[in-house]
């Protein structure tokens, strides 16, 4: 579940960056690069052709990755999945969600 969360946030941030700076690489924070779950996610995205990694921690979303993100976003909007509860949001004992390490990329 953590890897899916990291993947979703990472792809969303890279897609936002891609919209404003297509073709440019972004440097991930050291704590992201050092996170084993984030490294696994990056490796999977790279192997699928969605992310290009110039060197460790310097990445960009490929055109293929950006188009896949757009298709997924349209499906989510179409089916109204944004408003649905997730298991974590229904869990009364779940910790409140704090800003993540990926929030540094948001302008």
VODOKOL-269014 format. One record per atom (N, C-alpha, C): residue number from 1; atom name; y, z, x. Coordinates in nm, 2 decimals. Example, Ala and Ser with C-alpha at 12.3 -4.5 7.8 and 13.67 -1.06 7.14 Angstrom:
<rs>
+------+------+--------+--------+--------+
| resi | name |     yy |     zz |     xx |
+------+------+--------+--------+--------+
|    1 |    N |  -0.57 |   0.78 |   1.32 |
|    1 |   CA |  -0.45 |   0.78 |   1.23 |
|    1 |    C |  -0.33 |   0.78 |   1.32 |
|    2 |    N |  -0.22 |   0.71 |   1.28 |
|    2 |   CA |  -0.11 |   0.71 |   1.37 |
|    2 |    C |   0.00 |   0.79 |   1.29 |
+------+------+--------+--------+--------+
</rs>
This chain:
<rs>
+------+------+--------+--------+--------+
| resi | name |     yy |     zz |     xx |
+------+------+--------+--------+--------+
|    1 |    N |  -0.12 |   0.00 |   0.08 |
|    1 |   CA |   0.00 |   0.00 |   0.00 |
|    1 |    C |   0.13 |   0.00 |   0.09 |
|    2 |    N |   0.12 |   0.07 |   0.20 |
|    2 |   CA |   0.24 |   0.08 |   0.29 |
|    2 |    C |   0.27 |  -0.06 |   0.34 |
|    3 |    N |   0.16 |  -0.13 |   0.38 |
|    3 |   CA |   0.18 |  -0.26 |   0.44 |
|    3 |    C |   0.24 |  -0.36 |   0.34 |
|    4 |    N |   0.20 |  -0.35 |   0.21 |
|    4 |   CA |   0.26 |  -0.43 |   0.11 |
|    4 |    C |   0.41 |  -0.40 |   0.09 |
|    5 |    N |   0.44 |  -0.28 |   0.10 |
|    5 |   CA |   0.58 |  -0.23 |   0.08 |
|    5 |    C |   0.66 |  -0.29 |   0.20 |
|    6 |    N |   0.61 |  -0.27 |   0.32 |
|    6 |   CA |   0.68 |  -0.32 |   0.44 |
|    6 |    C |   0.70 |  -0.47 |   0.43 |
|    7 |    N |   0.59 |  -0.54 |   0.39 |
|    7 |   CA |   0.60 |  -0.69 |   0.38 |
|    7 |    C |   0.70 |  -0.73 |   0.28 |
|    8 |    N |   0.70 |  -0.67 |   0.17 |
|    8 |   CA |   0.80 |  -0.71 |   0.06 |
|    8 |    C |   0.94 |  -0.69 |   0.11 |
|    9 |    N |   0.97 |  -0.57 |   0.17 |
|    9 |   CA |   1.11 |  -0.54 |   0.22 |
|    9 |    C |   1.14 |  -0.64 |   0.34 |
|   10 |    N |   1.05 |  -0.65 |   0.43 |
|   10 |   CA |   1.08 |  -0.74 |   0.54 |
|   10 |    C |   1.11 |  -0.88 |   0.50 |
|   11 |    N |   1.03 |  -0.94 |   0.41 |
|   11 |   CA |   1.05 |  -1.07 |   0.37 |
|   11 |    C |   1.18 |  -1.09 |   0.29 |
|   12 |    N |   1.21 |  -0.99 |   0.21 |
|   12 |   CA |   1.33 |  -0.99 |   0.13 |
|   12 |    C |   1.45 |  -0.99 |   0.22 |
|   13 |    N |   1.45 |  -0.91 |   0.32 |
|   13 |   CA |   1.56 |  -0.90 |   0.42 |
|   13 |    C |   1.57 |  -1.03 |   0.50 |
|   14 |    N |   1.46 |  -1.08 |   0.55 |
|   14 |   CA |   1.46 |  -1.21 |   0.62 |
|   14 |    C |   1.51 |  -1.32 |   0.54 |
|   15 |    N |   1.47 |  -1.32 |   0.41 |
|   15 |   CA |   1.51 |  -1.43 |   0.32 |
|   15 |    C |   1.66 |  -1.42 |   0.30 |
|   16 |    N |   1.72 |  -1.30 |   0.28 |
|   16 |   CA |   1.86 |  -1.29 |   0.26 |
|   16 |    C |   1.93 |  -1.34 |   0.39 |
|   17 |    N |   1.88 |  -1.30 |   0.50 |
|   17 |   CA |   1.94 |  -1.35 |   0.63 |
|   17 |    C |   1.93 |  -1.50 |   0.64 |
|   18 |    N |   1.82 |  -1.55 |   0.60 |
|   18 |   CA |   1.79 |  -1.70 |   0.61 |
|   18 |    C |   1.89 |  -1.77 |   0.53 |
|   19 |    N |   1.93 |  -1.72 |   0.41 |
|   19 |   CA |   2.02 |  -1.79 |   0.32 |
|   19 |    C |   2.16 |  -1.80 |   0.39 |
|   20 |    N |   2.20 |  -1.70 |   0.47 |
|   20 |   CA |   2.33 |  -1.70 |   0.53 |
|   20 |    C |   2.33 |  -1.76 |   0.67 |
|   21 |    N |   2.22 |  -1.75 |   0.74 |
|   21 |   CA |   2.21 |  -1.80 |   0.88 |
|   21 |    C |   2.07 |  -1.87 |   0.90 |
|   22 |    N |   2.05 |  -1.98 |   0.83 |
|   22 |   CA |   1.92 |  -2.05 |   0.85 |
|   22 |    C |   1.90 |  -2.09 |   0.99 |
|   23 |    N |   1.78 |  -2.07 |   1.03 |
|   23 |   CA |   1.74 |  -2.11 |   1.17 |
|   23 |    C |   1.77 |  -2.01 |   1.27 |
|   24 |    N |   1.84 |  -1.90 |   1.24 |
|   24 |   CA |   1.87 |  -1.80 |   1.35 |
|   24 |    C |   1.77 |  -1.69 |   1.34 |
|   25 |    N |   1.75 |  -1.63 |   1.46 |
|   25 |   CA |   1.65 |  -1.52 |   1.47 |
|   25 |    C |   1.73 |  -1.39 |   1.45 |
|   26 |    N |   1.65 |  -1.29 |   1.40 |
|   26 |   CA |   1.71 |  -1.16 |   1.38 |
|   26 |    C |   1.63 |  -1.06 |   1.47 |
|   27 |    N |   1.70 |  -0.96 |   1.53 |
|   27 |   CA |   1.63 |  -0.86 |   1.61 |
|   27 |    C |   1.60 |  -0.74 |   1.53 |
|   28 |    N |   1.47 |  -0.71 |   1.52 |
|   28 |   CA |   1.43 |  -0.59 |   1.44 |
|   28 |    C |   1.46 |  -0.46 |   1.52 |
|   29 |    N |   1.49 |  -0.36 |   1.45 |
|   29 |   CA |   1.51 |  -0.23 |   1.52 |
|   29 |    C |   1.38 |  -0.18 |   1.59 |
|   30 |    N |   1.40 |  -0.11 |   1.70 |
|   30 |   CA |   1.29 |  -0.06 |   1.78 |
|   30 |    C |   1.19 |   0.01 |   1.70 |
|   31 |    N |   1.23 |   0.10 |   1.61 |
|   31 |   CA |   1.13 |   0.17 |   1.53 |
|   31 |    C |   1.05 |   0.08 |   1.44 |
|   32 |    N |   1.10 |  -0.03 |   1.40 |
|   32 |   CA |   1.02 |  -0.13 |   1.33 |
|   32 |    C |   0.92 |  -0.19 |   1.42 |
|   33 |    N |   0.96 |  -0.23 |   1.54 |
|   33 |   CA |   0.87 |  -0.30 |   1.63 |
|   33 |    C |   0.76 |  -0.20 |   1.68 |
|   34 |    N |   0.79 |  -0.08 |   1.69 |
|   34 |   CA |   0.70 |   0.02 |   1.73 |
|   34 |    C |   0.60 |   0.07 |   1.62 |
|   35 |    N |   0.63 |   0.03 |   1.50 |
|   35 |   CA |   0.55 |   0.08 |   1.38 |
|   35 |    C |   0.43 |  -0.01 |   1.37 |
|   36 |    N |   0.31 |   0.04 |   1.38 |
|   36 |   CA |   0.19 |  -0.04 |   1.38 |
|   36 |    C |   0.17 |  -0.11 |   1.25 |
|   37 |    N |   0.21 |  -0.05 |   1.14 |
|   37 |   CA |   0.20 |  -0.12 |   1.01 |
|   37 |    C |   0.29 |  -0.24 |   1.00 |
|   38 |    N |   0.41 |  -0.23 |   1.06 |
|   38 |   CA |   0.50 |  -0.34 |   1.06 |
|   38 |    C |   0.45 |  -0.45 |   1.15 |
|   39 |    N |   0.39 |  -0.42 |   1.26 |
|   39 |   CA |   0.34 |  -0.52 |   1.35 |
|   39 |    C |   0.22 |  -0.59 |   1.29 |
|   40 |    N |   0.14 |  -0.52 |   1.21 |
|   40 |   CA |   0.03 |  -0.59 |   1.14 |
|   40 |    C |   0.08 |  -0.69 |   1.04 |
|   41 |    N |   0.19 |  -0.64 |   0.96 |
|   41 |   CA |   0.25 |  -0.73 |   0.86 |
|   41 |    C |   0.31 |  -0.85 |   0.93 |
|   42 |    N |   0.38 |  -0.83 |   1.04 |
|   42 |   CA |   0.44 |  -0.94 |   1.11 |
|   42 |    C |   0.34 |  -1.04 |   1.16 |
|   43 |    N |   0.23 |  -0.99 |   1.21 |
|   43 |   CA |   0.12 |  -1.08 |   1.26 |
|   43 |    C |   0.06 |  -1.16 |   1.15 |
|   44 |    N |   0.04 |  -1.10 |   1.03 |
|   44 |   CA |  -0.02 |  -1.17 |   0.92 |
|   44 |    C |   0.08 |  -1.28 |   0.87 |
|   45 |    N |   0.21 |  -1.24 |   0.86 |
|   45 |   CA |   0.31 |  -1.34 |   0.82 |
|   45 |    C |   0.32 |  -1.45 |   0.92 |
|   46 |    N |   0.31 |  -1.42 |   1.04 |
|   46 |   CA |   0.32 |  -1.53 |   1.15 |
|   46 |    C |   0.20 |  -1.62 |   1.14 |
|   47 |    N |   0.08 |  -1.56 |   1.12 |
|   47 |   CA |  -0.04 |  -1.64 |   1.11 |
|   47 |    C |  -0.05 |  -1.73 |   0.99 |
|   48 |    N |   0.02 |  -1.69 |   0.88 |
|   48 |   CA |   0.03 |  -1.77 |   0.76 |
|   48 |    C |   0.14 |  -1.87 |   0.77 |
|   49 |    N |   0.22 |  -1.87 |   0.87 |
|   49 |   CA |   0.33 |  -1.96 |   0.89 |
|   49 |    C |   0.46 |  -1.93 |   0.82 |
|   50 |    N |   0.47 |  -1.80 |   0.77 |
|   50 |   CA |   0.59 |  -1.76 |   0.70 |
|   50 |    C |   0.70 |  -1.71 |   0.79 |
|   51 |    N |   0.66 |  -1.66 |   0.91 |
|   51 |   CA |   0.76 |  -1.60 |   1.00 |
|   51 |    C |   0.73 |  -1.66 |   1.14 |
|   52 |    N |   0.84 |  -1.68 |   1.21 |
|   52 |   CA |   0.83 |  -1.73 |   1.35 |
|   52 |    C |   0.88 |  -1.62 |   1.44 |
|   53 |    N |   0.81 |  -1.59 |   1.54 |
|   53 |   CA |   0.85 |  -1.48 |   1.63 |
|   53 |    C |   0.88 |  -1.54 |   1.77 |
|   54 |    N |   1.01 |  -1.53 |   1.81 |
|   54 |   CA |   1.05 |  -1.59 |   1.93 |
|   54 |    C |   1.00 |  -1.50 |   2.05 |
|   55 |    N |   1.01 |  -1.37 |   2.03 |
|   55 |   CA |   0.94 |  -1.28 |   2.12 |
|   55 |    C |   0.93 |  -1.15 |   2.04 |
|   56 |    N |   0.86 |  -1.05 |   2.09 |
|   56 |   CA |   0.83 |  -0.93 |   2.01 |
|   56 |    C |   0.96 |  -0.87 |   1.96 |
|   57 |    N |   0.97 |  -0.86 |   1.83 |
|   57 |   CA |   1.08 |  -0.80 |   1.76 |
|   57 |    C |   1.20 |  -0.90 |   1.73 |
|   58 |    N |   1.18 |  -1.02 |   1.77 |
|   58 |   CA |   1.29 |  -1.12 |   1.74 |
|   58 |    C |   1.23 |  -1.23 |   1.65 |
|   59 |    N |   1.26 |  -1.22 |   1.52 |
|   59 |   CA |   1.19 |  -1.31 |   1.42 |
|   59 |    C |   1.29 |  -1.38 |   1.33 |
|   60 |    N |   1.23 |  -1.48 |   1.26 |
|   60 |   CA |   1.30 |  -1.54 |   1.15 |
|   60 |    C |   1.20 |  -1.59 |   1.05 |
|   61 |    N |   1.25 |  -1.61 |   0.93 |
|   61 |   CA |   1.17 |  -1.66 |   0.82 |
|   61 |    C |   1.16 |  -1.81 |   0.84 |
|   62 |    N |   1.05 |  -1.87 |   0.83 |
|   62 |   CA |   1.04 |  -2.02 |   0.84 |
|   62 |    C |   1.08 |  -2.08 |   0.70 |
|   63 |    N |   1.10 |  -2.21 |   0.70 |
|   63 |   CA |   1.13 |  -2.27 |   0.57 |
|   63 |    C |   1.02 |  -2.25 |   0.47 |
|   64 |    N |   0.89 |  -2.26 |   0.52 |
|   64 |   CA |   0.78 |  -2.23 |   0.44 |
|   64 |    C |   0.78 |  -2.09 |   0.38 |
|   65 |    N |   0.82 |  -1.99 |   0.46 |
|   65 |   CA |   0.83 |  -1.85 |   0.42 |
|   65 |    C |   0.94 |  -1.84 |   0.31 |
|   66 |    N |   1.05 |  -1.90 |   0.34 |
|   66 |   CA |   1.16 |  -1.89 |   0.25 |
|   66 |    C |   1.13 |  -1.95 |   0.11 |
|   67 |    N |   1.07 |  -2.07 |   0.11 |
|   67 |   CA |   1.03 |  -2.13 |  -0.02 |
|   67 |    C |   0.93 |  -2.05 |  -0.09 |
|   68 |    N |   0.83 |  -1.99 |  -0.02 |
|   68 |   CA |   0.73 |  -1.90 |  -0.08 |
|   68 |    C |   0.80 |  -1.78 |  -0.15 |
|   69 |    N |   0.90 |  -1.72 |  -0.08 |
|   69 |   CA |   0.98 |  -1.61 |  -0.13 |
|   69 |    C |   1.05 |  -1.65 |  -0.25 |
|   70 |    N |   1.11 |  -1.77 |  -0.25 |
|   70 |   CA |   1.19 |  -1.81 |  -0.37 |
|   70 |    C |   1.10 |  -1.83 |  -0.49 |
|   71 |    N |   0.98 |  -1.89 |  -0.47 |
|   71 |   CA |   0.88 |  -1.91 |  -0.58 |
|   71 |    C |   0.84 |  -1.77 |  -0.64 |
|   72 |    N |   0.81 |  -1.68 |  -0.55 |
|   72 |   CA |   0.77 |  -1.55 |  -0.60 |
|   72 |    C |   0.88 |  -1.48 |  -0.67 |
|   73 |    N |   1.00 |  -1.49 |  -0.63 |
|   73 |   CA |   1.12 |  -1.43 |  -0.69 |
|   73 |    C |   1.14 |  -1.49 |  -0.83 |
|   74 |    N |   1.12 |  -1.62 |  -0.84 |
|   74 |   CA |   1.13 |  -1.69 |  -0.97 |
|   74 |    C |   1.03 |  -1.64 |  -1.07 |
|   75 |    N |   0.90 |  -1.62 |  -1.02 |
|   75 |   CA |   0.80 |  -1.57 |  -1.11 |
|   75 |    C |   0.82 |  -1.43 |  -1.15 |
|   76 |    N |   0.87 |  -1.35 |  -1.06 |
|   76 |   CA |   0.90 |  -1.21 |  -1.10 |
|   76 |    C |   1.01 |  -1.21 |  -1.21 |
|   77 |    N |   1.12 |  -1.29 |  -1.19 |
|   77 |   CA |   1.22 |  -1.30 |  -1.29 |
|   77 |    C |   1.17 |  -1.35 |  -1.42 |
|   78 |    N |   1.09 |  -1.45 |  -1.42 |
|   78 |   CA |   1.03 |  -1.51 |  -1.54 |
|   78 |    C |   0.95 |  -1.42 |  -1.62 |
|   79 |    N |   0.86 |  -1.34 |  -1.55 |
|   79 |   CA |   0.78 |  -1.25 |  -1.62 |
|   79 |    C |   0.84 |  -1.11 |  -1.64 |
|   80 |    N |   0.96 |  -1.09 |  -1.59 |
|   80 |   CA |   1.02 |  -0.96 |  -1.61 |
|   80 |    C |   0.95 |  -0.85 |  -1.54 |
|   81 |    N |   0.90 |  -0.87 |  -1.42 |
|   81 |   CA |   0.82 |  -0.77 |  -1.35 |
|   81 |    C |   0.91 |  -0.67 |  -1.29 |
|   82 |    N |   1.04 |  -0.69 |  -1.27 |
|   82 |   CA |   1.13 |  -0.60 |  -1.21 |
|   82 |    C |   1.14 |  -0.47 |  -1.29 |
|   83 |    N |   1.13 |  -0.47 |  -1.42 |
|   83 |   CA |   1.15 |  -0.36 |  -1.50 |
|   83 |    C |   1.02 |  -0.27 |  -1.52 |
|   84 |    N |   0.91 |  -0.32 |  -1.47 |
|   84 |   CA |   0.78 |  -0.25 |  -1.49 |
|   84 |    C |   0.77 |  -0.13 |  -1.40 |
|   85 |    N |   0.71 |  -0.03 |  -1.44 |
|   85 |   CA |   0.68 |   0.09 |  -1.36 |
|   85 |    C |   0.57 |   0.06 |  -1.26 |
|   86 |    N |   0.58 |   0.12 |  -1.14 |
|   86 |   CA |   0.47 |   0.11 |  -1.05 |
|   86 |    C |   0.40 |   0.24 |  -1.05 |
|   87 |    N |   0.29 |   0.25 |  -0.99 |
|   87 |   CA |   0.21 |   0.37 |  -0.98 |
|   87 |    C |   0.30 |   0.48 |  -0.91 |
|   88 |    N |   0.37 |   0.45 |  -0.81 |
|   88 |   CA |   0.45 |   0.55 |  -0.74 |
|   88 |    C |   0.57 |   0.60 |  -0.82 |
|   89 |    N |   0.62 |   0.51 |  -0.90 |
|   89 |   CA |   0.74 |   0.56 |  -0.98 |
|   89 |    C |   0.69 |   0.65 |  -1.10 |
|   90 |    N |   0.57 |   0.64 |  -1.14 |
|   90 |   CA |   0.52 |   0.72 |  -1.25 |
|   90 |    C |   0.46 |   0.85 |  -1.19 |
|   91 |    N |   0.44 |   0.86 |  -1.07 |
|   91 |   CA |   0.39 |   0.98 |  -1.00 |
|   91 |    C |   0.50 |   1.09 |  -0.99 |
|   92 |    N |   0.48 |   1.20 |  -1.07 |
|   92 |   CA |   0.59 |   1.30 |  -1.07 |
|   92 |    C |   0.60 |   1.37 |  -0.94 |
|   93 |    N |   0.49 |   1.37 |  -0.86 |
|   93 |   CA |   0.49 |   1.44 |  -0.73 |
|   93 |    C |   0.53 |   1.35 |  -0.61 |
|   94 |    N |   0.56 |   1.22 |  -0.64 |
|   94 |   CA |   0.60 |   1.13 |  -0.54 |
|   94 |    C |   0.74 |   1.17 |  -0.48 |
|   95 |    N |   0.75 |   1.16 |  -0.35 |
|   95 |   CA |   0.88 |   1.19 |  -0.29 |
|   95 |    C |   0.98 |   1.09 |  -0.33 |
|   96 |    N |   1.11 |   1.13 |  -0.34 |
|   96 |   CA |   1.21 |   1.03 |  -0.37 |
|   96 |    C |   1.22 |   0.93 |  -0.26 |
|   97 |    N |   1.26 |   0.81 |  -0.30 |
|   97 |   CA |   1.26 |   0.70 |  -0.20 |
|   97 |    C |   1.39 |   0.71 |  -0.12 |
|   98 |    N |   1.39 |   0.72 |   0.01 |
|   98 |   CA |   1.50 |   0.72 |   0.09 |
|   98 |    C |   1.53 |   0.58 |   0.14 |
|   99 |    N |   1.64 |   0.56 |   0.21 |
|   99 |   CA |   1.66 |   0.44 |   0.27 |
|   99 |    C |   1.56 |   0.41 |   0.38 |
|  100 |    N |   1.51 |   0.29 |   0.39 |
|  100 |   CA |   1.41 |   0.26 |   0.48 |
|  100 |    C |   1.46 |   0.21 |   0.61 |
|  101 |    N |   1.38 |   0.19 |   0.71 |
|  101 |   CA |   1.42 |   0.15 |   0.84 |
|  101 |    C |   1.47 |   0.00 |   0.83 |
|  102 |    N |   1.44 |  -0.07 |   0.73 |
|  102 |   CA |   1.48 |  -0.21 |   0.72 |
|  102 |    C |   1.62 |  -0.22 |   0.65 |
|  103 |    N |   1.67 |  -0.11 |   0.60 |
|  103 |   CA |   1.80 |  -0.12 |   0.54 |
|  103 |    C |   1.91 |  -0.15 |   0.64 |
|  104 |    N |   1.88 |  -0.13 |   0.76 |
|  104 |   CA |   1.99 |  -0.16 |   0.87 |
|  104 |    C |   2.03 |  -0.31 |   0.86 |
|  105 |    N |   1.95 |  -0.39 |   0.81 |
|  105 |   CA |   1.98 |  -0.53 |   0.81 |
|  105 |    C |   2.07 |  -0.57 |   0.69 |
|  106 |    N |   2.08 |  -0.49 |   0.59 |
|  106 |   CA |   2.16 |  -0.52 |   0.48 |
|  106 |    C |   2.31 |  -0.51 |   0.51 |
|  107 |    N |   2.39 |  -0.60 |   0.47 |
|  107 |   CA |   2.53 |  -0.60 |   0.50 |
|  107 |    C |   2.61 |  -0.52 |   0.40 |
+------+------+--------+--------+--------+
</rs>
